[in-house]
């Protein structure tokens, strides 16, 4: 087993764990962290694919690596924004989770079909 295969397996495991966390966890902070784990796995997998292409004799294309670096920066900024929004939600409501939607008034009539 070569190092590229190990890195590819770690990337696939990170993607799987991130998807699992996104589906199962109802807490916003855990979903943010699961989404970050999913993104990190995707970046790792893309880096492995780019490296294997260069190792196969196709020549190293720096555009793929530049896109991965750009994606990491964008993911970091998105994490900062979502964390700030989550903190603001916690400050306003005193709860770390989103409130359940209540169906009242005109919305209830639309749901019932009246």
Secondary structure, 3 states (H helix, E strand, C coil): CCHHHHHHHHHHHHHHHHHHHHHHCCCHHHHHHHHHHHHHHHHHHHHHHHHHHHHHHHCCCHHHHHHHHHHHHHHHHHHHHHHHHHHHHHHHHCCCCCCCCCCCCHHHHHHHCC
